[in-house]
Structure formats: structure tokens, C-alpha cells
Amino acid sequence: MDRYVGNPFLRFVDCYVLKAIGHLEERHKDGLRQMTPALVKTYGVRGSWDAIVAQVMRFPPTLPAKIKEIWDKNAAHAKSLNQAIDPEEFTTRFVDQNFLPKSV
């Protein structure tokens, strides 16, 4: 099942988290910059793609640093166990746990 079917904005939220942890690929950065005018038109807010995501989601300005702090803590713990965390998996779990509606 495609994660973004029925909720394409979720991809922008995932990219927001990937950017915060320093793992947003360059090819995605270019695509997101190109999508910015469509986001401006759709949501009626101005700014970079990530600023628009933050406004739409009502994220506080401190959120990227907090996400990075959580990533760093988890990555250090994994490293101490001779393991690594996949940035995409971290992002999916983080977004699902923190930004998606909870099932009843």
C-alpha cells in the first residue's frame, strides 16, 4: 500500500523530518523547491516548501532542532549496539507516531 495515497501532503511532512535530521536527498530538495509555487497556491501561505509545511501543520519554530535531537539520541544508542537507524524508517515511525491521527 502506498503511504501517500489519499494524503499526498504526508510526503511533504516526511521530507520535513528528513531535512531536520540531515537526510533529505539532493534530488528531493530540487523537486520540493519546484513544488513550492503549487504549495503557495494550494495553501495560501508564502515561504519555502518547509516553511509552508510548518505553517500548515502549525509546527513550532523549534521543531526541527527537537527532531534532530531525537534522531541524534537514537542514532547514538543504535551505534552503541553496533547498529544503524535507517533515516526513512525513522521518519515513517516519527511522523506516524507524532502527526497522524490516532486510530480509535
Biotite code that builds the C-alpha atoms (Angstrom):
import biotite.structure as struc

atoms = struc.array([
    struc.Atom([0.000, 0.000, 0.000], chain_id="A", res_id=1, res_name="MET", atom_name="CA", element="C"),
    struc.Atom([1.370, 3.379, -0.942], chain_id="A", res_id=2, res_name="ASP", atom_name="CA", element="C"),
    struc.Atom([1.848, 5.565, 2.111], chain_id="A", res_id=3, res_name="ARG", atom_name="CA", element="C"),
    struc.Atom([0.767, 8.706, 0.290], chain_id="A", res_id=4, res_name="TYR", atom_name="CA", element="C"),
    struc.Atom([-2.435, 7.544, -1.443], chain_id="A", res_id=5, res_name="VAL", atom_name="CA", element="C"),
    struc.Atom([-5.216, 9.817, -0.254], chain_id="A", res_id=6, res_name="GLY", atom_name="CA", element="C"),
    struc.Atom([-2.797, 12.064, 1.624], chain_id="A", res_id=7, res_name="ASN", atom_name="CA", element="C"),
    struc.Atom([-0.093, 13.458, -0.682], chain_id="A", res_id=8, res_name="PRO", atom_name="CA", element="C"),
    struc.Atom([0.770, 16.202, 1.830], chain_id="A", res_id=9, res_name="PHE", atom_name="CA", element="C"),
    struc.Atom([2.166, 13.451, 4.044], chain_id="A", res_id=10, res_name="LEU", atom_name="CA", element="C"),
    struc.Atom([5.149, 13.229, 1.685], chain_id="A", res_id=11, res_name="ARG", atom_name="CA", element="C"),
    struc.Atom([5.961, 16.861, 2.462], chain_id="A", res_id=12, res_name="PHE", atom_name="CA", element="C"),
    struc.Atom([5.789, 16.132, 6.194], chain_id="A", res_id=13, res_name="VAL", atom_name="CA", element="C"),
    struc.Atom([8.134, 13.168, 5.721], chain_id="A", res_id=14, res_name="ASP", atom_name="CA", element="C"),
    struc.Atom([10.531, 15.382, 3.765], chain_id="A", res_id=15, res_name="CYS", atom_name="CA", element="C"),
    struc.Atom([10.354, 17.984, 6.538], chain_id="A", res_id=16, res_name="TYR", atom_name="CA", element="C"),
    struc.Atom([11.549, 15.362, 9.030], chain_id="A", res_id=17, res_name="VAL", atom_name="CA", element="C"),
    struc.Atom([14.218, 14.060, 6.649], chain_id="A", res_id=18, res_name="LEU", atom_name="CA", element="C"),
    struc.Atom([15.508, 17.617, 6.238], chain_id="A", res_id=19, res_name="LYS", atom_name="CA", element="C"),
    struc.Atom([15.553, 18.119, 10.012], chain_id="A", res_id=20, res_name="ALA", atom_name="CA", element="C"),
    struc.Atom([17.741, 15.036, 10.508], chain_id="A", res_id=21, res_name="ILE", atom_name="CA", element="C"),
    struc.Atom([20.011, 15.916, 7.596], chain_id="A", res_id=22, res_name="GLY", atom_name="CA", element="C"),
    struc.Atom([18.951, 13.072, 5.307], chain_id="A", res_id=23, res_name="HIS", atom_name="CA", element="C"),
    struc.Atom([16.888, 14.757, 2.612], chain_id="A", res_id=24, res_name="LEU", atom_name="CA", element="C"),
    struc.Atom([18.418, 13.742, -0.708], chain_id="A", res_id=25, res_name="GLU", atom_name="CA", element="C"),
    struc.Atom([19.500, 16.460, -3.124], chain_id="A", res_id=26, res_name="GLU", atom_name="CA", element="C"),
    struc.Atom([17.152, 15.203, -5.844], chain_id="A", res_id=27, res_name="ARG", atom_name="CA", element="C"),
    struc.Atom([14.239, 15.590, -3.447], chain_id="A", res_id=28, res_name="HIS", atom_name="CA", element="C"),
    struc.Atom([15.373, 19.087, -2.463], chain_id="A", res_id=29, res_name="LYS", atom_name="CA", element="C"),
    struc.Atom([15.211, 20.180, -6.095], chain_id="A", res_id=30, res_name="ASP", atom_name="CA", element="C"),
    struc.Atom([11.760, 18.665, -6.577], chain_id="A", res_id=31, res_name="GLY", atom_name="CA", element="C"),
    struc.Atom([10.463, 20.289, -3.412], chain_id="A", res_id=32, res_name="LEU", atom_name="CA", element="C"),
    struc.Atom([11.754, 23.693, -4.496], chain_id="A", res_id=33, res_name="ARG", atom_name="CA", element="C"),
    struc.Atom([9.956, 23.233, -7.812], chain_id="A", res_id=34, res_name="GLN", atom_name="CA", element="C"),
    struc.Atom([6.733, 22.307, -5.977], chain_id="A", res_id=35, res_name="MET", atom_name="CA", element="C"),
    struc.Atom([6.813, 25.410, -3.781], chain_id="A", res_id=36, res_name="THR", atom_name="CA", element="C"),
    struc.Atom([4.665, 27.595, -6.099], chain_id="A", res_id=37, res_name="PRO", atom_name="CA", element="C"),
    struc.Atom([1.959, 24.892, -6.094], chain_id="A", res_id=38, res_name="ALA", atom_name="CA", element="C"),
    struc.Atom([2.071, 24.756, -2.292], chain_id="A", res_id=39, res_name="LEU", atom_name="CA", element="C"),
    struc.Atom([1.755, 28.544, -2.123], chain_id="A", res_id=40, res_name="VAL", atom_name="CA", element="C"),
    struc.Atom([-1.271, 28.392, -4.411], chain_id="A", res_id=41, res_name="LYS", atom_name="CA", element="C"),
    struc.Atom([-2.887, 25.448, -2.614], chain_id="A", res_id=42, res_name="THR", atom_name="CA", element="C"),
    struc.Atom([-2.404, 26.605, 0.977], chain_id="A", res_id=43, res_name="TYR", atom_name="CA", element="C"),
    struc.Atom([-2.358, 30.371, 0.514], chain_id="A", res_id=44, res_name="GLY", atom_name="CA", element="C"),
    struc.Atom([0.823, 30.852, 2.508], chain_id="A", res_id=45, res_name="VAL", atom_name="CA", element="C"),
    struc.Atom([4.206, 32.074, 1.352], chain_id="A", res_id=46, res_name="ARG", atom_name="CA", element="C"),
    struc.Atom([7.675, 30.805, 2.041], chain_id="A", res_id=47, res_name="GLY", atom_name="CA", element="C"),
    struc.Atom([9.924, 27.887, 1.256], chain_id="A", res_id=48, res_name="SER", atom_name="CA", element="C"),
    struc.Atom([8.361, 24.441, 0.996], chain_id="A", res_id=49, res_name="TRP", atom_name="CA", element="C"),
    struc.Atom([9.413, 23.567, 4.559], chain_id="A", res_id=50, res_name="ASP", atom_name="CA", element="C"),
    struc.Atom([8.145, 26.884, 5.936], chain_id="A", res_id=51, res_name="ALA", atom_name="CA", element="C"),
    struc.Atom([4.793, 26.178, 4.277], chain_id="A", res_id=52, res_name="ILE", atom_name="CA", element="C"),
    struc.Atom([4.681, 22.683, 5.811], chain_id="A", res_id=53, res_name="VAL", atom_name="CA", element="C"),
    struc.Atom([5.443, 24.190, 9.219], chain_id="A", res_id=54, res_name="ALA", atom_name="CA", element="C"),
    struc.Atom([2.671, 26.780, 8.821], chain_id="A", res_id=55, res_name="GLN", atom_name="CA", element="C"),
    struc.Atom([0.081, 24.288, 7.570], chain_id="A", res_id=56, res_name="VAL", atom_name="CA", element="C"),
    struc.Atom([0.923, 21.800, 10.336], chain_id="A", res_id=57, res_name="MET", atom_name="CA", element="C"),
    struc.Atom([1.313, 24.563, 12.948], chain_id="A", res_id=58, res_name="ARG", atom_name="CA", element="C"),
    struc.Atom([4.787, 23.339, 13.870], chain_id="A", res_id=59, res_name="PHE", atom_name="CA", element="C"),
    struc.Atom([6.724, 25.480, 16.330], chain_id="A", res_id=60, res_name="PRO", atom_name="CA", element="C"),
    struc.Atom([9.982, 27.005, 15.060], chain_id="A", res_id=61, res_name="PRO", atom_name="CA", element="C"),
    struc.Atom([11.928, 24.796, 17.465], chain_id="A", res_id=62, res_name="THR", atom_name="CA", element="C"),
    struc.Atom([10.636, 21.535, 15.983], chain_id="A", res_id=63, res_name="LEU", atom_name="CA", element="C"),
    struc.Atom([13.463, 20.823, 13.506], chain_id="A", res_id=64, res_name="PRO", atom_name="CA", element="C"),
    struc.Atom([16.039, 21.074, 16.308], chain_id="A", res_id=65, res_name="ALA", atom_name="CA", element="C"),
    struc.Atom([13.930, 18.808, 18.536], chain_id="A", res_id=66, res_name="LYS", atom_name="CA", element="C"),
    struc.Atom([13.562, 16.230, 15.748], chain_id="A", res_id=67, res_name="ILE", atom_name="CA", element="C"),
    struc.Atom([17.341, 16.351, 15.174], chain_id="A", res_id=68, res_name="LYS", atom_name="CA", element="C"),
    struc.Atom([17.955, 15.885, 18.894], chain_id="A", res_id=69, res_name="GLU", atom_name="CA", element="C"),
    struc.Atom([15.733, 12.780, 18.932], chain_id="A", res_id=70, res_name="ILE", atom_name="CA", element="C"),
    struc.Atom([17.450, 11.437, 15.795], chain_id="A", res_id=71, res_name="TRP", atom_name="CA", element="C"),
    struc.Atom([20.919, 12.014, 17.261], chain_id="A", res_id=72, res_name="ASP", atom_name="CA", element="C"),
    struc.Atom([19.981, 10.322, 20.538], chain_id="A", res_id=73, res_name="LYS", atom_name="CA", element="C"),
    struc.Atom([18.527, 7.285, 18.763], chain_id="A", res_id=74, res_name="ASN", atom_name="CA", element="C"),
    struc.Atom([21.433, 7.089, 16.311], chain_id="A", res_id=75, res_name="ALA", atom_name="CA", element="C"),
    struc.Atom([23.964, 7.200, 19.161], chain_id="A", res_id=76, res_name="ALA", atom_name="CA", element="C"),
    struc.Atom([22.107, 4.452, 21.007], chain_id="A", res_id=77, res_name="HIS", atom_name="CA", element="C"),
    struc.Atom([21.982, 2.298, 17.875], chain_id="A", res_id=78, res_name="ALA", atom_name="CA", element="C"),
    struc.Atom([25.692, 2.898, 17.263], chain_id="A", res_id=79, res_name="LYS", atom_name="CA", element="C"),
    struc.Atom([26.482, 1.764, 20.807], chain_id="A", res_id=80, res_name="SER", atom_name="CA", element="C"),
    struc.Atom([24.821, -1.525, 19.836], chain_id="A", res_id=81, res_name="LEU", atom_name="CA", element="C"),
    struc.Atom([26.780, -1.697, 16.547], chain_id="A", res_id=82, res_name="ASN", atom_name="CA", element="C"),
    struc.Atom([23.588, -0.968, 14.645], chain_id="A", res_id=83, res_name="GLN", atom_name="CA", element="C"),
    struc.Atom([22.349, 1.853, 12.455], chain_id="A", res_id=84, res_name="ALA", atom_name="CA", element="C"),
    struc.Atom([18.998, 3.534, 12.043], chain_id="A", res_id=85, res_name="ILE", atom_name="CA", element="C"),
    struc.Atom([17.560, 3.890, 8.565], chain_id="A", res_id=86, res_name="ASP", atom_name="CA", element="C"),
    struc.Atom([16.539, 7.551, 8.078], chain_id="A", res_id=87, res_name="PRO", atom_name="CA", element="C"),
    struc.Atom([13.431, 6.628, 6.055], chain_id="A", res_id=88, res_name="GLU", atom_name="CA", element="C"),
    struc.Atom([12.247, 4.149, 8.703], chain_id="A", res_id=89, res_name="GLU", atom_name="CA", element="C"),
    struc.Atom([12.891, 6.665, 11.473], chain_id="A", res_id=90, res_name="PHE", atom_name="CA", element="C"),
    struc.Atom([10.935, 9.282, 9.525], chain_id="A", res_id=91, res_name="THR", atom_name="CA", element="C"),
    struc.Atom([7.973, 6.996, 8.900], chain_id="A", res_id=92, res_name="THR", atom_name="CA", element="C"),
    struc.Atom([7.757, 5.986, 12.559], chain_id="A", res_id=93, res_name="ARG", atom_name="CA", element="C"),
    struc.Atom([8.279, 9.537, 13.800], chain_id="A", res_id=94, res_name="PHE", atom_name="CA", element="C"),
    struc.Atom([5.611, 11.022, 11.540], chain_id="A", res_id=95, res_name="VAL", atom_name="CA", element="C"),
    struc.Atom([3.147, 8.196, 12.194], chain_id="A", res_id=96, res_name="ASP", atom_name="CA", element="C"),
    struc.Atom([3.564, 8.462, 15.965], chain_id="A", res_id=97, res_name="GLN", atom_name="CA", element="C"),
    struc.Atom([3.515, 12.231, 16.210], chain_id="A", res_id=98, res_name="ASN", atom_name="CA", element="C"),
    struc.Atom([1.500, 13.721, 13.371], chain_id="A", res_id=99, res_name="PHE", atom_name="CA", element="C"),
    struc.Atom([-1.086, 11.222, 12.156], chain_id="A", res_id=100, res_name="LEU", atom_name="CA", element="C"),
    struc.Atom([-4.484, 10.858, 13.811], chain_id="A", res_id=101, res_name="PRO", atom_name="CA", element="C"),
    struc.Atom([-4.626, 8.004, 16.276], chain_id="A", res_id=102, res_name="LYS", atom_name="CA", element="C"),
    struc.Atom([-6.959, 5.111, 15.491], chain_id="A", res_id=103, res_name="SER", atom_name="CA", element="C"),
    struc.Atom([-9.784, 4.536, 17.928], chain_id="A", res_id=104, res_name="VAL", atom_name="CA", element="C"),
])
